[in-house]
Amino acid sequence: MGEWTDPKFVPKDIDLERPNAARVYDYLLGGTANWAIDRQFGELAIAKVPMARTMARTNRDFLGRAVRHCVRQGITQFLDIGSGVPTVGNVHEVAEKLDPRTRCVYVDNEPVAVAHSEMLLDSYGDPERHAVLRGDLLDVRRTWSRAVDTGLLDPDRPVGLLMVAVLHFVPDDEQAGNAVARYRDLLPSGSYLVLSHASDDGVPAEQQSQLELVVEQYKRSSTPVCLRTHRGCTSFFGDFDLVDPGVTWVPEWRPDEAESQAPALLADNPSAACVLGGVALKE
Ligand SMILES: C[S@@+](CC[C@H](N)C(=O)[O-])C[C@H]1O[C@@H](n2cnc3c(N)ncnc32)[C@H](O)[C@@H]1O
């Protein structure tokens, strides 16, 4: 498929001393944009939480279903913050299957994720509809203005804003809550916020202990992780109107539209996904 899948490709200023969430997630999803340190870390996580790969897959499937929902509601422009290394079901690919006019700006703060996204878009994207930026979701004003400055997003028309599996890498509640509130304010009416987040709220004790071990493990990475309650995750949507079925375990979010087997694997035990997700409309 070209250079972007070459595991030997190393962008400048990459931190290879410590494992990183973007590259570990890529490993869990079966990608090649990861290094030995990330793979060892991923295997350690799998040893603690044997469902780790299924959890990642299930989150990714939620992202796809949520994007399709937005496109069906008329959304034609997406801002995907914490977009990750390109993998199966990238937002622009999912969206343009339903509407070939859709535009997408990807944002991530990890150099490998950004470099691989650039290479994917160089080879297979359309510069008039797709862009990727290296940026931090906490730098709200700059991230938003750079995304708009690409010329791909019209800030006066509804946007699909995605923050999927990224806010658990912002452990400070106030920092995370304030940043998301500012994005909610910036979005024009008719926009959708799509969000998923790791949680152990109400999961069986054995699973909770497994997750605690993984949270401890992530403290040794460049991207410590935190878990939030159902209430904490729901609060990110502010006064937006949550679409049915609200904030749920990701396999439960409109599972009938699923394309892969992961939600079916967790159909009898959705909380095993340990990721809550929801989609909400700004009236
Ligand atoms: C688990 S991956 C999720 C990728 C994709 N959104 C998905 O759900 O399939 C989390 C991504 O968030 C990125 N990330 C973490 N903290 C971030 C921040 N403060 N600003 C931007 N991106 C961040 C990581 O680099 C990583 O690529």
Ligand as a Chemical Component Dictionary entry (heavy atoms), coordinates in Angstrom:
data_LIG
# 
_chem_comp.id                   LIG 
_chem_comp.type                 NON-POLYMER 
_chem_comp.pdbx_formal_charge   0 
_chem_comp.three_letter_code    LIG 
# 
loop_
_chem_comp_atom.comp_id 
_chem_comp_atom.atom_id 
_chem_comp_atom.alt_atom_id 
_chem_comp_atom.type_symbol 
_chem_comp_atom.charge 
_chem_comp_atom.model_Cartn_x 
_chem_comp_atom.model_Cartn_y 
_chem_comp_atom.model_Cartn_z 
_chem_comp_atom.pdbx_ordinal 
LIG C1  C1  C 0  -7.025  5.560  21.395 1  
LIG S1  S1  S 1  -6.574  6.644  20.091 2  
LIG C2  C2  C 0  -8.171  6.944  19.350 3  
LIG C3  C3  C 0  -8.109  7.087  17.846 4  
LIG C4  C4  C 0  -9.485  7.275  17.188 5  
LIG N1  N1  N 0  -10.129 8.475  17.664 6  
LIG C5  C5  C 0  -10.373 6.095  17.477 7  
LIG O1  O1  O 0  -11.176 6.167  18.413 8  
LIG O2  O2  O -1 -10.284 5.071  16.785 9  
LIG C6  C6  C 0  -6.346  8.179  20.967 10 
LIG C7  C7  C 0  -5.640  9.233  20.136 11 
LIG O3  O3  O 0  -5.725  10.495 20.829 12 
LIG C8  C8  C 0  -4.496  11.167 20.647 13 
LIG N2  N2  N 0  -4.369  12.158 21.719 14 
LIG C9  C9  C 0  -4.177  11.948 23.054 15 
LIG N3  N3  N 0  -4.146  13.118 23.721 16 
LIG C10 C10 C 0  -4.339  14.103 22.785 17 
LIG C11 C11 C 0  -4.389  15.528 22.855 18 
LIG N4  N4  N 0  -4.244  16.161 24.026 19 
LIG N5  N5  N 0  -4.593  16.216 21.712 20 
LIG C12 C12 C 0  -4.720  15.561 20.518 21 
LIG N6  N6  N 0  -4.679  14.218 20.394 22 
LIG C13 C13 C 0  -4.473  13.485 21.508 23 
LIG C14 C14 C 0  -3.456  10.058 20.715 24 
LIG O4  O4  O 0  -2.235  10.455 20.121 25 
LIG C15 C15 C 0  -4.165  8.958  19.944 26 
LIG O5  O5  O 0  -3.864  9.003  18.578 27 
# 
loop_
_chem_comp_bond.comp_id 
_chem_comp_bond.atom_id_1 
_chem_comp_bond.atom_id_2 
_chem_comp_bond.value_order 
_chem_comp_bond.pdbx_ordinal 
LIG C1  S1  SING 1  
LIG S1  C2  SING 2  
LIG S1  C6  SING 3  
LIG C2  C3  SING 4  
LIG C3  C4  SING 5  
LIG C4  N1  SING 6  
LIG C4  C5  SING 7  
LIG C5  O1  DOUB 8  
LIG C5  O2  SING 9  
LIG C6  C7  SING 10 
LIG C7  O3  SING 11 
LIG C7  C15 SING 12 
LIG O3  C8  SING 13 
LIG C8  N2  SING 14 
LIG C8  C14 SING 15 
LIG N2  C9  SING 16 
LIG N2  C13 SING 17 
LIG C9  N3  DOUB 18 
LIG N3  C10 SING 19 
LIG C10 C11 SING 20 
LIG C10 C13 DOUB 21 
LIG C11 N4  SING 22 
LIG C11 N5  DOUB 23 
LIG N5  C12 SING 24 
LIG C12 N6  DOUB 25 
LIG N6  C13 SING 26 
LIG C14 O4  SING 27 
LIG C14 C15 SING 28 
LIG C15 O5  SING 29 
# 
